[in-house]
Amino acid sequence: MALNRNDITRLAELSRLALTEEEMARMEQTIDPILNYVGRLSEVNTDDVPETEDTDEIRALRGDEAIPSTQTTHDGIIANFPDKKDGLLRAPAVFDNPKS
């Protein structure tokens, strides 16, 4: 599956990645071998491999509960976050300016 520059540009847009010209050139050289390697997985014979059973024990997750943190941890997170206002973290909306 050969990807051209337009394909890579579109994937970068969908992934919201800002690739430099150098990264685009490197991606053009490396993405096809990676995809070919992953494609080889479809050739693996899995006839004698049992399916994974999906049980509640396997999917058991911890409850969603708030865990208190220290003021030092809070201050460290705020200090290292790129966009903040009045001690709160600001993240871009997911659907602002969607690419079509």
Sequence and secondary structure as in RCSB ss.txt:
>XXXX:A:sequence
MALNRNDITRLAELSRLALTEEEMARMEQTIDPILNYVGRLSEVNTDDVPETEDTDEIRALRGDEAIPSTQTTHD
GIIANFPDKKDGLLRAPAVFDNPKS
>XXXX:A:secstr
    HHHHHHHHHHTT    HHHHHHHHHHHHHHHHHHHGGGGS  TTS      TTTT           HHHHH
HHHHH SSEETTEE    TTSS   
